Structure formats: structure tokens, C-alpha cells
Amino acid sequence: MTQRVLPKFNTERFMERFTAFSEIGQTSEGAIHRPFGSDADVAARAWITRLADEVGLAVTVDAVGNIWGVRPGELDAGMIVIGSHHDSVPNGGRFDGPLGVLMGIEVIQSLRERGYSNQHPLGFVSFTAEEPNPFDLSTLGSRSVAGRLTQASLLAATDWNGRPLSDAIAAVGGDLHAFPSVRKTADDIAAFLELHIEQGQRLLKRGIPIGVVTGICGIYRESVRVLGEANHAGTTQLQDRRDALLASSEMLLAVERLLHEWNDDELIATVGRLNVSPNAMNIIPGACEWGLEIRGGDMARVYGFRDACFQAFDDIATRRGVQVYHSVLLNQKPQPMSADVINILQKSATDLAIPYLDLASMAGHDATHIASFTHAGMLFVPSIGGKSHCKEEESRIEDIACAFDVLVAAMIALDGGIGRSL
């Protein structure tokens, strides 16, 4: 198949599916609320499975609930997979994740309709629990596939209310007792591609329709717990208070101050998920728990910034008479994308006269983990206004069409080159 006979993007079909899928978990305000394990998550899985079956793909659900759909190839070889995730952050947007899942199905269907005879099996995947969730296990599906989680840790995991992860996995069609079967190698997945929204403004500001991702930043997360003393809000004088919330507030501002002092465009930190106890108007907060996340392309810088934060936290705790404890939730190192796949994506865009920008991702993605064991690459499309994880999340169909063209060309190149020229 030459570039002259590449399938055209079926805009109407894709947008009809995308719009229908976006109704699953949609709130009255127009946001998407589809967290892992929710009723909306279960409904989304049924929708994806039904579509893949209609398209003629062989659908399976693995032990952690990842959904796989495959079109067999002429060779007994590893799959070439396009995929992402279908879950959302609380009150998130339509494009983060589902764009890549539905595009995987669209690319495979379009190639089949064009009469393309694939050598490798062509597949799509929708990974389980990519987003942070009450089990504190983001990218659960892709980490499991990559062998980065253990069966014992997952069987022991519970959410904030004590619900076992095994129950949530069973509800979405998985079975943690069969966990060893989830692991895949380069023999199983010959190459992986992920399409995602940029979630920033670099492409938008330059007017460039696609980004070729060179690597994905490291992500470090800690759970921080500050213990003070709960006491009567009316009778306890200021000098006698050990207020965990005020101490935490000062620590949070210290993170912001340190970011300004470090002044590093490739280092960012965020504090979120604040829980206060007893959380009553007439009681001084006795405990406060929150999450600290640090992202960067250089883990030495990430760890250095973490240590600076912890020193500031200790100083504040001593001065305010509180105690501070912290535990690691995630320590994910930066992951470069595969040079060979980057080259194929770049060449595909160049051959199609589609402008592109090489850029690193400051957001985490499932491709991070798949790239740890096989050929992997990513494409970004611009995010209008740079908005993501909110209901205003939006990308232009014209840019999505460019990504489709590049992905089709890249998949054909990978199908012909894996195991030989790569």
C-alpha cells in the first residue's frame, strides 16, 4: 500500500462514535465523571466491547480488566497496538484517553476497509485505571502489563473506604487471582502507539497540528500526613493551638515558594486531595492529609526538590508543634520513547506534508510503561486553550484527522518493518 491509497479519515463516523461515548459518565454540567470502578466505567467498557465486536475484532478482557481487540495477521508475530484509556479524572473532559482508544479502533477498521493485508496482528487496547483513583494505583493496567506491579500488592490493596481492589477488578471483568497472565513481552506486543491530547499549549501556540513525543517525564508522589491536636475552637487560645491545617497550609505555600526559587521549566509540583480531620467548624483541625506530586525530566532534580520540600516541612512542623509523616505513592522515572518509532512517526508526517513538533510530555501516560519493554511511541494533538482535566477540554477535528493519517502510515511502516529494519 502506498501513500496514495492510504484510507481517508471517516470524520463523520469517528465523531458520531466519540459523541456517543462522551455521554457515558457525563454530568449535568457537561463534565465527564468516569473514574475506575464506577458505574460509568462499567458502562464504558460494555460500549467499547460492543463496538469492537461490531467492527469484527476478537475482544478479550485480561485479569486486571484491560480490554484488547485484535485483527489477526498473516504472521504468527507480536501485535502492533494502538491504545490509551477510557477512565477519567473526577469531572474531567471528553478527550483525555478515549481519543486514543477510539482512534485505535478507527485505524484498524479503516485499514481493513481499504483492503490492507496486515502481516502482524493489529490491535487496540483500553487500559484499566490510568488516572489516579481511590486505590492510589494510577496506570494500573499498563503497569500490570509491563510487570511493574505484583499480584501480592494488588490483592492487598484497598480504597479509602476499605473496599478491596480485587472486588473492583472483578466488577469490571477481571480476576486478580489470574494476575500472572496479564504480563506481556516484546514477543506479544511488537510495537505500541498512543494518541493523546497534549494537555498544554506548546502545539497550539505554534499552530502545529501534531506533536511527536520524545519522552515522558518522571512522576513522584508522596502522601503527607500532618498531626496536630484537635481541641475546642472557642476556648483554646492561639498560643496553645497545634493546628494541623494551618501547618499544612504553610507547607503548601512553601512548595510554591520553592518552585519560584528553583525556576526550572522542566520541574513542576502540585499539592492536591486535602483531607482534614475532624473537619468541623468548632474543632481545631487535629490531622491533615494531602498529596504532593513532583514531575520532571531529571529525577536527580525531582529528588532534590523533594528533599528541599521535606526540609521546609520539618522546619514548619517544629515551629508549629506538629508532626509530619510521609510515604511514597509513586516513584516513576522518566521514560524515553523508542527512537525507531519516533523516526517512523516523523517520517510519516514528513511524507504526508503534515507539520510536527518534537516535544517531551510533562503528563504521565500508559505509553510510559509499555515503552519499558517494547517499541513504543506517542502522538499529541493540540489542546484548545491548553485545557485538560476539566469540562472545557477540547481538540480540533482537523488536528485529529492529521493524527489519523500519521498513525495509519506509521502502523503500515511498523507492520512492514518490525523485526527487520527496526
N, C-alpha and C positions, 0 to 999 in steps of 0.2 A: 504494500500500500504506500503510495507516495503522498506528499503533502497536498497534491491537487485533489485527491479523493478522500481527504480526512472528513469524517462526519461533521455536519453542521450542528451547532448547539440548538436544541429544541427549546427555545426560550419559553414558549407558552406552556409546554408540558412541565418543565422544571419549576416554573413559578407557580403553577397550579398545585403541584405537589408540596412545594415549600410553604405556600399559604395554608394549605390544609394541615400540614404537620404543625405549623405555628399556632394552631388553635388548641393543641394539646397542652394543658397547663397554663393557658393564657388567663390572666387576671382581668378583673373589670376595668383596670386602669391601662390594660394593653401590654403589661409586662409578662414575662414567661417565668412561671414558678414550677420547675420540673426537677427537683432535687432527687438524688439517688434514693430509691426505696419508696418513693411516694406513689400515690395512685396514678399521677401523671406520668411518672417514669414507666410504670407497668403498661399504661395505655400507649405510650410512645413506642415501646418495644413491640407490642402487638401490631401497630401500624407499620413499622419498618419491616417486620417479618412478613406481613401480608403483601406489601409492595414488592419485596424481593422475590417472593414466591410467584407473584403475577408476572414479573419480568423474566422468570424462568431460571432463577438461581437456586442452587442447593443450599438451604439455610440450616445452620446448626447454632446451638447456644452452648457455650462451654461452661465449665464448672464455676466460674465467677460471674456468669451472665453476659459475657461478651457475645454479640451477635455477629456471625460470619455468614456471608453469602458468596458462593463460588460458581463461576462458569468454568467447566473443565477445559483443559488444553490438550494439544496433541502429544505433549511430552509428560512423562512422569517426573515432574520437577516441582520446585518450590513455587508458591503463589506470588503473583505481583498484586499487591493490595493497595487500595485507596480507602482511607477511612478517617474517622475522628470520633466524636462522642455525641450523645443526644441529651444528656442531662444538662441542667442549668444551675447557675447560682440562684439564690433566692431573689425573686423579682428581677430577673435578668432580661436578656434580649433574645431575638429570634435567630440570629446568625451564628452565634458562638457555639460551634460544634456541629449542629445539624447541616450547615452548609457543606461541610466536608463529607458527611455521611451520605446525603442525598446526591452529591456530586459523584461519589464513588459508584453509586447505582446507575446514574445517568451516563457516565463514561462507558461502563461495561455494556449497558443496553444499546448505546449509540454505535459502539464498535460492532456488536452483533448484527444490528440492523443494516449496517453498511457492508456486511459480509466478511468482516475481518476474521481470519482463521488464526486464533492465538495459539502459540506454542506452549507457553506456561499457562496454568490455571490463572484466571483473573478473578480477583475477589474484592469485596468491600468488608469493612468491619465497623461496628459501632461499639466503642469501648464502654465498659461499666465505670461509673463514678469517677469521671475525670475531675470534676470540680470538688473543692473542699466540701465536707459533709459532716453530719453529726458523729461519724465514726472516726474522724480525723485521718481519713485514708484517701486522699486525692490521688488521681491517676491509678486507681486500684486495678482496673482491668489491664492496662498496658504494663504496669509494673509486674503483675502476675505473669503475663505472657513472657516478659523478659527475665523472669526468675529473680526478681528483686524483692519479693515478699515470701514469707514462709507460711506453710499451712498452719503451724502451731500459733503464730502470731494472729492470723486471721480467725482461727477458731476461738481464740481468747478475747477477741475484740468485741466491745460493746459501744453503743452510742451513749449520749449524755444522760439518757433515761434508763440505761441498763439493758436495752434491747440487744440481744446477741447479733453480731454481723451475720452469722450463719442463717438466722431467720430472714433477714433482709435479702440475702443472696438466694435463698430458697424461693422467696416471693417473686423474684424476677427470673426464675427458671434455672438457677444454678444449684450446685451442691458442693460445699466446701470439702466434703469427705472425698471427693474425686479431684481435689485440687492439683495433684501432680500432673494430671493430663493437660492442664492449661498451658504449661511451658512449651514454647516454640523456639526453634533454632533457625539459622540461615538455610537449612535444608527444607524447612517448612515455609518460610517467607523469604523469597529470593530478593524482594525489594518492597519498600513501603513508601507511599506518598500521602501527604496530608495537606488538604486545602483548608485555610483558616482566614478569618478576618485579622487584620493587623492589630487592632485594638489600640492604635496610636495614630499619629498624624504625619509620619515621615513620607509615606507614599502620597497622601492627599496633598500635602504642601508642595510637592514636586510635580503633581499632575501625572503620576506614573501608575499604570493600571495593575501591575503585579510586582510583588517582591519575591526574590529568591532567597530563602532563609539559609544563612551560612552556619548558624549555630543557635543554641538555646541556652539562656542564662542559667546559672545555678540559683537554687532557691533554698533558703534556710529558714525554718520556722521553729519558734520556741513557745511553749505555754508558760506564762509568767503568773505567779500567784503571790499576792501581797497580803500578809496577815497583820492586822492591827488589833483593835479591841472594840467590839460593839458595846455601846453604852447609851445612856439616856441623852437624847438630843437637846433637852431643855436644861438639864441640871449639871451637865458636865462642862466645865469651863474650858476655854480654848487651850490653855497651857497643859491641861490634863488629858487632852484628846490624843488618841493614836488612830487617826482616820486613814483607813486603807485606800479609800477613793481619792482623797486629796494627795496622798503619797503617789498613787498610781498616776494621777493627772500630771504631777510634776515630772514623773518618769517619762510619760508620753511626750511632753514638751521637750524633754532632754533629747529624745530621739530626733525630733525635728531640728533642734539646735545643732546637734552633731552632724546631721545631713548638710546643713548650710556650711559648717566648718570644713567638712571633708570635700564638698563641692566637686563631686565626681558624677559625670553624666551617665556612667555605666554602673552606678550603685544607687539603689533606692531602698527605702524601708517604709513599712506601713504597720500601724497598730490597729487591730480590729477585734471584734467579738468580745465586748466588755461585759462581764458578769459581776454584779455587785451583790453582796450578802451582808445583812439580811434584806436589803433593798426596800426599806420602809422609810417614810418621811420623818418619823420621830425617833429613829435609831441611827447612831453614828455608824457608818459602814465598818464592819469588822474584817471583811475579806473582799478582795477584788481580784478577779482572774481575767487575763486578756492574752491575746496572741500577738507576737512580734514576728514579722516576716521581713527578711532581708534578701534582696536579689542583686546579682551582679555577674559579670563575665569572668571575674578573677576571684576564686574562693579565698585566696590569701587576704584580699581586701574585704571580702564578706566577713571572714572570721575576725579580722582586725576591727572592723566596725562593731561587730557583736561584742567584742571584749571591751571596747570603749563604752558601749551602752551599759554593759553589766557593771563597769566601774562607777558610772554615773548613778545607776540604780542603787548600788551598795551605799554610796555616799548619801543619797537621799533617804534611804532606809534608816541609816544610823542617826541622821539628824532628826528624823520624824518618829523614831522609836517603833518602827515596824520591822517585820522580817520579810525577805523576798526569796522566793524559790522559783526555779525554772527547770523545765525539762524539754528535751529535743523532740519535736514532732516530725520534722523533715530535714534531711541534710542531703540535698540533691545537687550534685556537681554539674557544672556546665557540660553540655553535650554538643560537639560539632556535628553538623550534618555530613553525610558521605560526600567526599569530593567528586566521585564519579557521577552521583545523582545530581549534584549541583551543576556539573558540566552539562549533563543531558538537559536539565531544565533551562539553563542559559542558552544552549544551542537551539532548543525547540523554540524559545521565544524569539531568538535572533532570526531563525529561518522563517518564522511567521511574521516578522517585522513588528513584533509587539515589544514596546519599551519595558524594561525591567530595572529594578534596583536591587543590588545585593544588600542584605541587612541582617543583623542579628535580632533574635527575639528576646524581649525582656519579659515575656509571659511564658509560663510553662505549658507544655503540650504533650500529648501521648507520644508523638514522634521522638521525644527525648529518650524514652525507654526502648522503643523499637530500634533506634539507631545504635543502641549499645550492643546489638548482636547481628545486625544485617544492614544492607544498603538502605538508606532512608533519606528522604528529602521533603521539604515543605515549600508551599507557595502561600503568599499572603495576597489578599485583595484589600484595597483601601477601606478604612472605616470613616464614614461621613462624620465630620466633627471630631474624629478621634474617640468617639463614644463607644463604650462596651460595658457589659455587666449592668445594663440599665435598659429601660424600655425604648430609649431613643436609638439604640444600636441599629445601624443601617449600612448597607453597601449597595453600590450601583449594579444593576443587572449587566450593564455594558462591561464593567470590570470582571464580573463573574464569567461572562462569555469569553473574555480573553483567557481567563484561568482555565476554562474548559478546553480551549484549543491547545494550550500548552500541555495540559495534563494528558490529553489524547495522544499528542505527538510523543510525549515522554514515555507513556506506557508502551507505545509501539516500539520505541527505541529500546526500552528495557527488555521487552519481550524478545527482541532480536539479539540483544547484546549480553544479557546476564549469563555468566559462566564462560563467555568467550572474550569479548572486548573489554569488559569491566575489570 
